[in-house]
């Protein structure tokens, strides 16, 4: 049975994520203190809300240092929605805020156009960057059909500097944004796998096969 730690920093969709992993047969513990992070096999940083608030809450609970130490061990880590955005260097959401800086890049407001409203709420497919059909081989997205839509709720998106860190992209109107990233043992998704039906659960299950 897999042991999963889900970080609690007062950022939203915690229990939906917990239930999804429990549905997959995992032992799940919520980590809201520094000493509750280190003993899991898998670490998940979920979240919805503003970037600045998310960073402030992580700092207030003194969770950043143990989380970075955990990532440096090479064990699998997943950031979901805001949890993915916080991995980047900075955000321009309601000002300028420094992120964790694990993945170089910035978080910016979604580019829009007439008739297109922000926030982006709804279902969208994932595409491999540069239409590279082999991009997902050996990753948590391997086997995901390009016709399958994932569920999104966001006004800002991550834009990693290094194209190699873009695992998947999605369209908002005519503009691409990074919908999943990968760097070493780190996987991030802008969409909510816990709310994306069978395909979302399959992605979480693939994450649990990471070592």
C-alpha positions in Angstrom: 0.0 0.0 0.0 1.4 3.4 -1.1 2.0 6.1 1.6 1.0 9.6 0.4 1.4 12.8 2.2 -0.8 15.7 1.1 0.4 19.2 2.3 -2.2 21.3 4.0 -1.6 25.0 3.8 -5.1 26.4 3.8 -5.4 26.4 0.0 -8.6 24.7 -1.0 -9.2 21.4 -2.6 -7.4 19.2 0.0 -10.0 16.6 0.7 -10.9 15.9 -2.9 -7.3 15.0 -3.5 -7.2 12.9 -0.4 -10.3 11.0 -1.4 -8.9 10.4 -4.9 -5.7 8.8 -3.5 -7.7 6.8 -1.0 -9.9 5.5 -3.8 -6.7 4.2 -5.4 -5.9 2.2 -2.2 -3.3 4.6 -0.7 -2.7 5.4 2.9 -3.0 9.1 3.0 -1.9 11.5 5.7 -2.4 15.3 5.8 0.8 17.2 6.5 0.3 20.6 8.1 3.5 20.7 10.2 7.1 20.4 9.2 7.6 17.1 11.1 4.7 15.4 9.2 6.3 15.5 5.7 9.4 13.4 5.8 8.0 9.9 6.2 5.9 9.5 3.0 6.7 7.8 -0.2 4.9 10.4 -2.3 4.3 14.1 -1.6 1.5 16.1 -3.0 1.0 19.9 -2.9 -2.5 20.7 -4.0 -4.2 24.1 -3.9 -6.5 26.8 -5.3 -6.4 30.5 -4.8 -3.9 33.3 -5.0 -0.1 32.7 -5.4 0.9 35.3 -2.8 -1.4 33.8 -0.2 -0.1 30.3 -1.0 3.5 31.3 -0.5 2.7 33.2 2.7 0.8 30.2 4.2 3.7 27.8 3.4 6.1 30.2 5.1 3.9 30.7 8.1 3.6 26.9 8.6 7.4 26.5 8.1 6.7 23.9 5.4 9.0 25.1 2.6 12.3 23.8 4.0 11.1 20.3 4.8 9.3 20.2 1.4 12.5 21.1 -0.5 14.5 18.6 1.6 12.0 15.9 0.6 12.2 16.8 -3.1 16.0 16.6 -2.9 15.7 13.0 -1.9 14.4 12.2 -5.3 11.1 10.8 -4.2 8.0 11.6 -6.4 6.4 15.0 -5.9 3.2 16.3 -7.5 1.9 19.9 -7.6 -1.7 20.4 -8.5 -3.1 23.8 -9.8 -1.8 26.4 -7.4 0.6 23.8 -6.2 2.2 23.5 -9.6 2.4 27.3 -10.0 4.2 27.7 -6.7 7.1 25.6 -8.1 8.0 28.4 -10.4 10.3 31.4 -9.8 7.7 34.2 -9.6 4.1 35.3 -10.2 2.5 38.5 -11.3 -0.8 37.7 -9.7 -2.0 40.8 -7.8 1.6 42.1 -7.7 4.9 40.4 -7.9 5.6 37.4 -5.6 8.6 35.1 -5.4 7.8 31.4 -5.7 9.8 28.3 -4.7 12.1 28.6 -7.7 12.3 24.9 -8.3 11.3 25.2 -11.9 12.6 28.4 -13.6 9.8 30.4 -15.1 6.9 32.7 -14.2 3.2 32.6 -13.6 1.2 35.1 -15.7 -2.5 35.9 -16.3 -4.0 33.9 -19.1 -4.0 35.7 -22.5 -7.5 36.5 -23.5 -9.4 37.7 -26.5 -12.8 39.2 -27.3 -15.6 36.8 -26.1 -13.2 34.8 -23.9 -13.7 35.1 -20.2 -11.2 34.6 -17.3 -11.2 32.5 -15.2 -10.9 29.5 -17.4 -13.4 27.0 -16.0 -14.2 23.8 -17.9 -12.8 20.9 -19.8 -9.8 21.0 -22.1 -7.6 18.4 -23.8 -3.9 18.1 -23.2 -1.4 18.2 -26.1 2.3 17.3 -26.2 4.5 20.4 -26.9 5.6 20.6 -30.5 3.2 17.8 -31.3 5.9 15.4 -30.1 4.0 12.1 -29.8 6.8 10.5 -27.8 7.0 13.3 -25.2 4.8 11.4 -22.7 6.6 8.1 -23.0 7.8 7.0 -19.5 5.9 9.8 -17.8 2.7 9.9 -15.8 0.9 11.0 -19.0 1.8 7.9 -20.9 -1.3 6.4 -22.3 -3.5 9.5 -21.9 -5.6 9.9 -25.1 -5.4 13.2 -26.8 -9.1 13.2 -27.0 -9.6 13.1 -23.2 -10.4 16.4 -21.6 -9.2 17.5 -18.1 -10.9 19.8 -15.7 -9.5 23.3 -15.2 -10.3 26.3 -12.9 -7.7 29.1 -13.1 -7.0 32.7 -14.1 -3.2 32.4 -14.2 -0.9 29.8 -15.7 2.7 28.6 -15.4 5.2 29.4 -18.2 8.4 27.5 -17.6 11.5 29.0 -19.2 12.9 25.7 -20.4 10.8 24.0 -23.1 12.0 20.7 -21.8 10.0 21.2 -18.6 6.7 21.6 -20.6 5.2 18.1 -20.5 1.8 19.2 -21.8 0.1 22.3 -23.1 -3.5 23.3 -23.6 -5.3 26.1 -25.5 -7.2 29.0 -24.0 -8.7 30.6 -27.1 -5.8 30.8 -29.5 -3.1 30.9 -26.8 -1.1 27.9 -25.4 -0.3 27.6 -21.7 1.6 24.9 -19.8 -1.0 22.4 -18.5 1.6 19.9 -17.1 5.3 20.2 -16.3 8.0 17.7 -15.5 11.5 18.2 -14.0 13.3 15.2 -12.6 11.1 13.7 -9.8 8.6 16.6 -10.0 5.3 16.5 -11.8 2.9 19.4 -11.9 -0.5 19.8 -13.5 -2.6 22.9 -13.9 -5.7 20.8 -14.2 -7.4 18.9 -11.4 -6.8 15.2 -11.8 -9.0 14.5 -8.8 -11.9 16.1 -10.6 -11.2 14.7 -14.1 -12.9 11.4 -13.9 -11.4 8.1 -15.0 -8.5 9.7 -16.9 -7.6 11.9 -13.9 -7.5 8.9 -11.6 -5.4 7.0 -14.2 -2.9 9.9 -14.1 -2.8 9.7 -10.3 -2.3 6.0 -10.5 0.6 6.4 -12.9 2.2 8.9 -10.5 2.0 6.2 -7.8 4.2 4.0 -10.1 7.0 6.6 -10.0 10.0 5.6 -7.9 
